[in-house]
Amino acid sequence: MLLTFSLHHAGAVRAADIDIRQCIIAGWAGRDLAAIEHHIEELAELGVPRPSAVPLFYRVAANQLTQDEVVQCVGPASSGEAEVFLFEHGGDMWVSLGSDHTDRALEAHSVALSKQLCAKPVARDAWRYEDVAAHWDQLVLRAWIVENGVETLYQEGTLASLQPPEFLLQKHFGLNRIPAGSGMTCGTVGAIGGIRPAPSFRMELHDPLLDRRIGHGYTIDFLSEVA
């Protein structure tokens, strides 16, 4: 899947087309294992199967990645999750932003299928990883949804609550860098007020040290679920 990014480094911006041939969703990627176990137990009460490993890496078809501002989903039960998105270009690892949009109704049957069913929106800007690695834990994920016509804060938290990229990459690839042609999302922060669908989703990755943001938003075209 060909994605186009504006790469920000050393005060300059250049465009790059990146061919992503495999997409990996890192799930259960928090640092607090006790909190993860509590969440697993909560979801189990709703019928969501216990993960076979923590963290767990889901493969999603690369053609589900999109930078469009409208995505189509079957049925009304899907929702977004703001996550860091990693990829490789020119020998460097780059940091962008993606949404692990997921069908919550299907999640109780199969988490992997619930992720595969939905498009994965990705932002168009990226930072070089080495430019933010030293203050990684200070980066902030945020997301907003629209409820009753009003935009509401839906997610907010620093990356200090999630496993660092090197840990996830080592676990999945056995490497400290992401291989060329791969894209990986790196986990998310909790939903304020609980996970729920909404007609639009806006997200950002905020670097308070360098005072910059990566943002992306999309609306959802809910398709009728017919039998």
C-alpha positions in Angstrom: 0.0 0.0 0.0 1.5 3.3 -1.1 1.3 6.0 1.6 2.6 9.6 1.1 4.3 11.4 4.1 5.8 14.8 4.7 9.0 13.9 6.6 10.0 16.6 9.2 13.7 16.7 10.2 16.3 19.4 11.0 13.9 22.2 10.1 13.2 20.9 6.6 10.2 19.0 5.2 10.4 16.6 2.2 7.8 14.3 0.7 8.2 10.6 0.4 6.1 7.8 -1.0 6.3 4.7 1.3 5.3 1.3 0.1 3.9 -0.6 3.1 3.7 -4.3 2.4 2.9 -5.6 5.9 1.0 -4.0 8.7 1.3 -5.1 12.3 -1.0 -3.9 15.2 0.7 -4.2 18.6 -2.0 -5.0 21.1 -1.8 -5.2 24.9 1.2 -2.9 24.7 1.0 -1.2 28.1 3.9 -1.1 30.6 1.7 -1.8 33.6 1.1 -5.6 33.5 -1.3 -5.5 36.4 -3.5 -2.9 34.6 -3.4 -5.0 31.4 -4.6 -8.1 33.4 -7.4 -6.1 34.9 -8.5 -4.9 31.4 -8.3 -8.5 30.1 -10.6 -9.6 32.8 -13.0 -6.8 32.2 -13.2 -7.6 28.5 -13.6 -11.3 29.2 -16.8 -10.5 31.1 -18.0 -9.0 27.8 -17.1 -12.1 25.9 -13.8 -10.8 24.4 -11.3 -13.7 24.3 -8.2 -13.5 26.5 -5.0 -12.8 24.4 -2.6 -15.7 23.8 0.4 -13.5 24.7 1.1 -10.0 26.1 2.0 -8.0 24.0 0.2 -9.6 21.0 0.9 -8.7 17.4 -2.0 -8.8 15.0 -1.4 -8.9 11.2 -3.7 -6.7 9.2 -3.8 -6.5 5.4 -1.6 -3.6 4.2 -4.4 -2.5 1.8 -6.5 -1.5 4.8 -4.2 1.5 5.4 -5.6 4.7 4.2 -4.9 8.5 4.4 -8.4 9.4 3.2 -10.6 11.6 5.4 -13.7 9.4 5.0 -13.6 5.7 5.8 -16.5 3.2 5.3 -17.4 0.6 7.9 -20.1 -2.0 7.9 -22.5 -1.5 10.8 -22.6 1.1 13.5 -20.3 -0.6 16.1 -16.8 0.5 15.2 -14.5 3.0 16.8 -11.0 4.5 16.5 -7.9 4.3 18.7 -5.0 6.8 18.4 -1.7 5.0 18.1 1.9 5.8 17.1 2.7 4.4 13.6 6.2 3.4 12.7 7.8 2.9 9.3 11.2 2.9 7.7 12.6 5.2 5.0 16.1 5.9 3.9 17.7 3.9 6.6 15.8 5.8 9.4 12.8 4.9 11.5 10.0 7.4 11.2 7.1 8.2 13.6 3.6 9.1 12.5 0.1 8.6 13.8 -2.6 6.0 13.0 -6.0 4.8 14.2 -6.6 1.1 14.9 -10.2 1.4 13.9 -11.9 -1.7 15.2 -15.4 -3.4 14.9 -16.4 -3.8 18.6 -19.3 -6.1 17.8 -17.0 -8.6 16.1 -14.4 -8.2 18.8 -16.2 -10.7 21.1 -15.9 -13.3 18.3 -12.4 -12.6 17.2 -10.1 -9.7 18.0 -8.0 -10.3 14.9 -11.0 -10.3 12.6 -12.5 -7.2 14.3 -9.3 -5.3 13.4 -9.0 -6.7 9.9 -12.5 -5.7 9.0 -11.8 -2.0 9.4 -9.7 0.5 7.5 -6.7 1.9 9.4 -6.4 5.7 8.9 -2.9 7.1 8.9 -1.7 10.7 9.2 0.4 12.4 6.5 3.2 13.8 8.6 6.1 12.0 10.2 9.1 12.8 12.5 12.5 11.0 12.5 12.5 8.7 15.5 16.0 9.7 16.6 14.7 13.3 16.9 12.2 12.2 19.6 13.8 9.1 21.1 15.4 10.9 24.0 12.1 12.4 25.2 9.8 9.6 23.9 7.9 9.2 27.2 6.8 12.9 27.1 5.0 12.6 23.8 1.2 12.8 24.2 -1.5 10.9 22.3 -4.9 12.6 22.2 -8.2 11.9 20.4 -11.6 13.5 20.1 -14.9 12.2 19.0 -18.2 14.1 18.1 -21.1 13.3 20.4 -24.5 15.0 20.0 -22.8 17.5 17.7 -20.1 18.4 20.2 -16.4 17.5 19.9 -15.4 15.6 23.1 -11.9 14.6 24.4 -11.9 10.8 24.0 -8.2 9.8 24.7 -5.3 11.5 26.4 -2.1 10.1 27.8 1.7 10.1 27.4 3.7 7.3 25.8 5.2 6.6 29.2 2.2 4.3 29.7 3.1 2.2 26.7 6.0 -0.1 25.9 8.9 1.7 24.1 9.2 0.9 20.3 12.5 -1.0 20.7 10.8 -3.5 23.1 7.9 -4.1 20.6 10.2 -4.4 17.6 12.5 -6.8 19.4 9.5 -8.9 20.5 8.0 -9.1 17.0 10.9 -8.8 14.5 13.9 -9.7 16.7 15.3 -6.3 15.7 15.6 -2.8 17.2 14.5 -1.2 14.0 11.5 -1.7 11.8 12.2 -3.5 8.5 11.7 -1.7 5.2 8.2 -2.3 3.9 6.6 -2.7 7.3 4.3 -0.5 9.3 3.5 -1.0 13.0 1.1 0.7 15.4 2.4 0.7 19.0 -0.6 0.5 21.4 -3.0 3.1 22.7 -4.2 4.9 25.9 -7.5 4.4 27.6 -10.8 5.8 26.3 -12.2 8.5 28.6 -15.7 7.4 29.5 -15.4 4.0 27.8 -15.0 2.8 24.2 -17.9 3.8 22.0 -18.6 4.6 18.3 -18.9 8.1 16.9 -19.4 9.6 13.5 -16.0 11.3 13.4 -12.6 10.8 15.0 -9.7 13.3 15.3 -6.3 12.4 16.8 -2.9 14.0 17.4 0.6 13.2 18.6 1.9 16.1 20.6 5.6 16.7 21.2 5.6 19.3 24.1 9.4 19.6 24.1 9.7 20.6 20.5 6.2 22.2 20.4 4.9 20.4 17.4 2.0 18.1 16.5 1.0 15.4 14.0 -2.7 15.4 13.5 -5.3 13.5 11.4 -9.1 13.3 11.4 -11.7 11.3 9.5 -15.4 10.8 9.4 -17.1 7.4 9.2 -19.6 6.4 6.5 -21.5 3.6 8.2 -22.7 1.1 5.7 -25.9 -0.9 6.2 -25.4 -4.4 7.6 -27.6 -6.6 5.4 -28.3 -10.3 5.8 
